[in-house]
């Protein structure tokens, strides 16, 4: 069960995604360009696609979703995602049925969408909760719906607290790309030919520069701000 969500703070978006990823339900999220930035283990199991194979790709290219009548539903500039980002009380996004391509063939799923606040509605993250069968909303869906908040302040500074622009070294960008691929510390060390302890030092430097607390947060930030 997802922990209760607090009102947005500068790092709340990343903390929320971390908790969602561990919620035990099939969940993925996409950025303002509709590129997938989170794909949890349950989603891997449900759709048969690994996070490594879908991260950074467009949502519509991965799902290729169709409505119950077989009509194309998923395409670029998704109007349902736009509706979720606007978060208008009088016009909420209702869950819907979608036929999705999996590695084991087409599967009928129930899909619900929720937006996580950002600088501006158009820049928000859109979270998808997937489940087989209609049924009642899950605890995760209920919590996300209840805690959806209006858009207010920017969530991610593009400069340090001292006002200096965020700059990553060539090596740090290389490490960040490896993190985005889901590689472990040992795997990154082997790939870039450095010691694991050096990888850990680079990761800590990256988290400090981006002012985030987890690797997932760093990867999300990087995709959102075209750092990799």
N, C-alpha and C positions, 0 to 999 in steps of 0.2 A: 504493500500500500504506500502511495506517495505521501511523503511528509507534507504538512500544510505549508502553503507557499506564503511568503511574506510580501509586503508591498515592495515594488521594484527598488533596487539599490544599484549602484554602479556595477556590481558583479552578479546581480541576481539572475540575469539571463543565463550565465554559465552555470551557476549553482543549480538552477532549475533544470537545465538540460542534463546535468550529471545525475540528478535524482530521477528524472524521467527515464534515462538510459538504464537505471537499475530497478525500475518499477515492476518488472516481471511481466509486462505486457509488450506486445509487438509495437514498437514505436520508431518512427524516423522523423527527421526534421530537415527543412530546407531553408536556405538563406533568401535574401531579397531578389536574387537572380534565379530562384527556383532550383538551385544546385543543392544536392544532398550533402549535409554536413554532420548528420548523426544517423546511425543505422545500428540499432542495438542487437543483442544476441537473439532475442525472441523474434525479431524481424528476420534475422538470418534463417532461423528455423522455419518460420512460416512461409517465406518466399523462396528459400533455397539459394539466396544470394549473399555472399560475404560482404561485410562492410568495405573491405579493401577493393572489391570489384565495383562498388557503386558510389563511394565518396567522391564528391566533386562533379558528378554527372547530373544532368538535368533530370528532375523528377519524372517528367512525362516520358523521357527516353527509357527510363528504368521500368516504370509501371506499365506503360502502354495500356492504360485502363480504358474499359468500355462500359457503357451503362447496361442495365439488364436487357435492353433490346439489341445490344450488339453495336450500338453507335459509338464512335470515338468520343471519349470523355476527357482524356488527358492530352493536353497540348500546351505549347508555350504560352506564357502570360495567362496562366490559369485564372478564370474569373472567380472560382470558388476561393482560391487562396487570396485574391484581392478582397473579396467580401470578408474573409476572416481577419485580414489585416486592418480593415476599417473599424472593426469592433463596435458596430452600432447596436445599441440595445434593442432597437425596434426591428433589426434585420440580422438576427444571428444565423450562423451557418448550422444547418441541421445535418445530422449524420445521414449517410447515403450508401447505397449498394454499388459496388464496383467489381467488375471482372478484371482481375489482374494476372499478368503473365508471371509464372513462376518457372523454376527449372524442372518442375514436375507437371507442367501443363497449366492451363487456366484455372483460377480459383476465385470463387465468389466471396467477397469480403465486405464487411461493414466498415465504413471509414468515417472518422470524425476529425475535424480540424480545429486547431486553437492557435492563436497568435501570441507570441511573447514580445512585449514592448521593446522598442528601439528608439533611435533618434526621431523617427518619423514613421507613420504607418507603413509606407512603402518599403521601409528598410527592415521590417520586423522578421523574426523567424516564425515559420509556420510549422507546427507540430502535427503529425498525422498519427492517430491511434488506429491500429488495424485489428480486427477480430473476425472470426468466422461466426456467422449467424447474427441475427439482429439482437434480441435480448435487451435487457436493461443496461443503461450506461454503467460502465465500470467505475470503481472508486477513483481511478486516475482521471477519467473523463469528467466525473463530477467535480473533482478538485480543480482541474484546469478551467472548467467552465465557471466555477464559483469565484476563482481568484483572478480571472482575466481582468486586467486593469487598463485604464485609459493611457494613451501615450503622453509622456511628459518629457522629462529631461533626457539628454543623451546618456546612453549606458556605457559607452566605451570611449575614453579619451584617446585622441590620436596624437597626443603629446604627453610628455612627462608632467609631473606635478610642477616642475620648474618652468614649463612652457617649451621645453625642447622637443623637436620632432622625434618620434620613435624610429630608430634605425637599427636594423639587425645586420650583423656581419654576414659575409658569404657563407661561412661555416654554420652559423646559427640558422640561416635560411635552409641550408641543406639538412640540418637536424630536424627542423620544423617540417620539412617535406616528408621525411622518414616517419615522423610522428603521425602525420596525416595518413600515411599508408598503414598505420596500425602496428608498426614494428616495435618490438621490445627494445630495452636498453642494450641487451646483448646483440640483438640483430642489427641495430643501428651501428654499434661499435664495429661489428664485422663488415658491414657494408661500406663504411667510410674509413676503415682502417685506423681506428683510434681506440684507446682503452675505454672500457665501460665507465670508469670513474670520470673520465673526460666528458663522456656523453652526458652523464648526470650533471656535471658542472655547467655544460652548455644549456641543458634543459632548465636549470635553475635561473641562469642568466636570462633566458627567453621569457620565463614566467615573470621575472622581476621587471623586465623592460616593458612587457605588455600589460603589466599590472593585473594579472590573473593568478588563479590559485591551482589550476589543474592542467594536465596536458590537453584534455578535451577542450577546455576553455581557450587554450592557446591556438588549437587547430581551428576552432570556430572563428576566433578573432582573425586569424590569418586569411581564411577564405573570404570573410566579410570585407576585409580591407585590402585584398589583393596583394598580400605580402608574400605569397607563394604561388 
